[in-house]
Amino acid sequence: MAEQPSDLSMVLRRAAGSDLVDSQLALTVAETLFRKEIGDERLEKQLPLQVTDLGPSWLVKGTPNALNPGQSPTGLRDDYTEIVISKADCRIIRFATVGGFP
């Protein structure tokens, strides 16, 4: 699927250096998408979510096995879900589950 070109309003917003997304909105978007993709139970195990400023984007990621640090019932390294969201237009740059390997 081809990416839809930005409307002039968004081009002008980016040219002006005006960010649409702050850290709180990035956190809200991430939590909503995490619930949809991995479900409530897996999300709850990754709370609290961590927000990191990457300059032009926000990284929001779960805390690996936040309820029982260092423990994994499968013997695998704990996994977590992360998303990178553009500050300029809320575009999703990365959305993945990381880990699960020894």
Helices and strands as residue ranges (DSSP letters): H 8-15, H 23-44, E 50-53, E 57-61, E 80-86, E 92-98
